[in-house]
């Protein structure tokens, strides 16, 4: 990523791109959800951001805490996976990264065109500033009773909505689904960041 004009760019990556476990678990979950909702299974997506603000260029994404990355990769928060108590173990934690001059590891698998959501320096800076205030809820649970589990898409949607970006019509490509996206927007509406 290179510095340039202020912007917030949303990327859609196939869920589990570059890996096996998340891809298989996600596909299984989607087959069950589609059967329950009497529809065809849809492709699942994970979202990540590139942000250029006055403070520099950063990538923002959520991933398992066990990924092997450089020691300094912009971790600004962690949360538990599956159950709050499980978060004591590194294998059951996820991390939110706001990595200055960082990389999105699986960007080569991106589908569709990246979406530039704003060219405002103030909004871009707000997205970065909000990363330290995201509710780090339990991944895979619906603790807020919004009808959808909390996950990486929830965090990205919360950041964008909290920064004042209109997300109406912002959808994954090819009729895909971003599980947790709506939960992030609704959580932000329930308790907007100050």
Order of alpha helices (4+ residues) and beta strands (2+ residues): beta-alpha-beta-beta-beta-beta-beta-alpha-alpha-alpha
